[in-house]
Amino acid sequence: GPSGTNYDYLLPAGESWSTFPLSDGNGAYKVMMLQNTEGKKYAVLCTASFTVTLKDEFAPFLRPNQYVNFTEDSEVVSMAQSLISAKEAETGTALDNLGKVGLVYEWVVTNLTYDFNRAKTVQPGYLPDVDSVMAEKKGICFDYAALMASMLRSQGVPVKLVVGYTSQGVYHAWINVWSEEGGWVEGMIYFDGKIWKLMDPTYASSGKQ
């Protein structure tokens, strides 16, 4: 993408198509499709270059993709809608983005537990099934982040799902959200009007909130 960052995705065998976000926004992109030949060796099958002008700068962070995979019929969408509708009916006011984030965040960290067994056995290429995660009420960091991202995106809140390394060098997944007041909130979220708290649903849930 235009930032020069390389994003690597796995295309599962047998899939006819898959959706990936244009995370860098407007600009020139180059896409390469690689085929694993043996071990860690890959052959280039094809390349394509194109220039992107988004009609909506938030489009990559509102729509489903391979990592944040939901449809209008997903259970996570119904849950998010019911939580927000109930709160708005109770207060008589529409929730802004941060209000929705706080509500969904509270539900996720209260209802999910960390799946230590999955964390030990997860294989490369693992992709969360957000409805299954919600039904099982447990998951790893990628599951937490994908579930919360799906719930919020379905309710019009732009969310970036970030996969990378913490400052301690631990592989991890978390989310950043966009608020009307402050724009993109990178790894922190405003809750009580006084302090900023790290918004990481995995750590909050596994650490007994």
Secondary structure by P-SEA (a helix, b strand, c coil): ccccbbbbbbbccccccccccccccccbbbbbbbbbccccbbbbccccccccccccccccccccccccccccccaaaaaaaaaaaaaaaaacccccaaaaaaaaaaaaaacccccaaaaaccccccccaaaaaaaaccccaaaaaaaaaaaaaaacbbbbbcccccccccccccbbbbbcccccccccccccccccccccaaaaaaacc
